[in-house]
Amino acid sequence: MVERAGGGFVLIHVATPLEECERRDRKGLYAKARAGEIPEFTGISSPYEEPTEGIAIDTTSRDIADCLQEILDALVTEGWLSR
């Protein structure tokens, strides 16, 4: 339906390691999941299946501007955007 309307879809996979996600967790959700307080939490008590397609970006130790530039460069390389 999107393609018929002239649009497209690009999967952007934020491939940040679980340890980094837990370190950044301001709400304490990962700690609650590890304590069994949140059932079926992806990556803890429920399996996480990493995408096999799309643009993968690891945000560990990187600022937003750097990550955004990597995504924009990938979109240009794959023909979704032009410079």
C-alpha positions as a Markdown table, in Angstrom:
| # | Residue | x | y | z |
|---|---|---|---|---|
| 1 | Met | 0.0 | 0.0 | 0.0 |
| 2 | Val | 2.8 | 2.4 | 0.8 |
| 3 | Glu | 4.7 | 1.6 | -2.4 |
| 4 | Arg | 1.5 | 2.1 | -4.4 |
| 5 | Ala | 1.3 | 5.6 | -2.9 |
| 6 | Gly | 4.9 | 6.3 | -4.0 |
| 7 | Gly | 6.4 | 5.7 | -0.5 |
| 8 | Gly | 8.9 | 3.3 | 0.8 |
| 9 | Phe | 10.1 | 1.7 | 4.0 |
| 10 | Val | 13.6 | 1.5 | 5.5 |
| 11 | Leu | 14.3 | -0.5 | 8.6 |
| 12 | Ile | 16.7 | 1.2 | 11.0 |
| 13 | His | 18.0 | -1.2 | 13.5 |
| 14 | Val | 19.5 | 0.4 | 16.6 |
| 15 | Ala | 21.9 | -2.4 | 17.4 |
| 16 | Thr | 23.0 | -1.3 | 20.8 |
| 17 | Pro | 24.2 | -4.1 | 23.1 |
| 18 | Leu | 21.9 | -5.1 | 26.0 |
| 19 | Glu | 24.5 | -3.9 | 28.6 |
| 20 | Glu | 24.3 | -0.4 | 27.1 |
| 21 | Cys | 20.5 | -0.4 | 27.0 |
| 22 | Glu | 20.5 | -1.4 | 30.7 |
| 23 | Arg | 23.0 | 1.3 | 31.5 |
| 24 | Arg | 20.9 | 4.0 | 29.9 |
| 25 | Asp | 17.6 | 2.8 | 31.4 |
| 26 | Arg | 16.3 | 5.8 | 33.3 |
| 27 | Lys | 13.0 | 4.1 | 34.3 |
| 28 | Gly | 14.6 | 1.0 | 35.7 |
| 29 | Leu | 12.6 | -1.3 | 33.5 |
| 30 | Tyr | 15.5 | -3.7 | 32.8 |
| 31 | Ala | 16.1 | -4.1 | 36.5 |
| 32 | Lys | 12.4 | -4.8 | 37.1 |
| 33 | Ala | 12.5 | -7.3 | 34.3 |
| 34 | Arg | 15.5 | -9.1 | 35.7 |
| 35 | Ala | 13.7 | -9.2 | 39.1 |
| 36 | Gly | 10.8 | -10.9 | 37.4 |
| 37 | Glu | 8.4 | -7.9 | 37.9 |
| 38 | Ile | 7.9 | -7.4 | 34.2 |
| 39 | Pro | 7.1 | -10.6 | 32.3 |
| 40 | Glu | 8.1 | -11.2 | 28.7 |
| 41 | Phe | 10.5 | -8.3 | 28.5 |
| 42 | Thr | 12.4 | -8.4 | 25.2 |
| 43 | Gly | 16.1 | -9.3 | 25.7 |
| 44 | Ile | 15.6 | -10.4 | 29.3 |
| 45 | Ser | 12.8 | -13.0 | 29.7 |
| 46 | Ser | 11.6 | -13.0 | 26.1 |
| 47 | Pro | 14.0 | -13.7 | 23.1 |
| 48 | Tyr | 15.3 | -10.9 | 21.0 |
| 49 | Glu | 15.6 | -11.7 | 17.3 |
| 50 | Glu | 18.0 | -9.3 | 15.6 |
| 51 | Pro | 16.9 | -8.2 | 12.1 |
| 52 | Thr | 18.8 | -9.7 | 9.2 |
| 53 | Glu | 18.0 | -6.7 | 6.9 |
| 54 | Gly | 18.0 | -3.0 | 7.2 |
| 55 | Ile | 20.5 | -0.4 | 8.3 |
| 56 | Ala | 22.1 | -1.3 | 11.6 |
| 57 | Ile | 23.6 | 1.3 | 13.8 |
| 58 | Asp | 25.3 | 0.8 | 17.2 |
| 59 | Thr | 24.9 | 4.0 | 19.3 |
| 60 | Thr | 27.2 | 2.9 | 22.1 |
| 61 | Ser | 29.6 | 5.8 | 23.1 |
| 62 | Arg | 28.4 | 8.0 | 20.2 |
| 63 | Asp | 26.5 | 11.3 | 20.1 |
| 64 | Ile | 23.2 | 11.7 | 18.3 |
| 65 | Ala | 24.7 | 13.9 | 15.5 |
| 66 | Asp | 27.2 | 11.2 | 14.7 |
| 67 | Cys | 24.5 | 8.4 | 14.6 |
| 68 | Leu | 22.2 | 10.6 | 12.5 |
| 69 | Gln | 25.0 | 11.2 | 10.0 |
| 70 | Glu | 25.6 | 7.5 | 9.7 |
| 71 | Ile | 21.9 | 6.9 | 9.0 |
| 72 | Leu | 21.8 | 9.7 | 6.4 |
| 73 | Asp | 24.9 | 8.4 | 4.7 |
| 74 | Ala | 23.4 | 4.9 | 4.5 |
| 75 | Leu | 20.1 | 6.3 | 3.1 |
| 76 | Val | 22.1 | 8.2 | 0.4 |
| 77 | Thr | 24.2 | 5.1 | -0.4 |
| 78 | Glu | 21.0 | 2.9 | -0.7 |
| 79 | Gly | 19.3 | 5.5 | -3.0 |
| 80 | Trp | 16.6 | 6.7 | -0.6 |
| 81 | Leu | 18.0 | 10.2 | -0.4 |
| 82 | Ser | 20.2 | 12.4 | -2.6 |
| 83 | Arg | 22.8 | 14.9 | -1.6 |
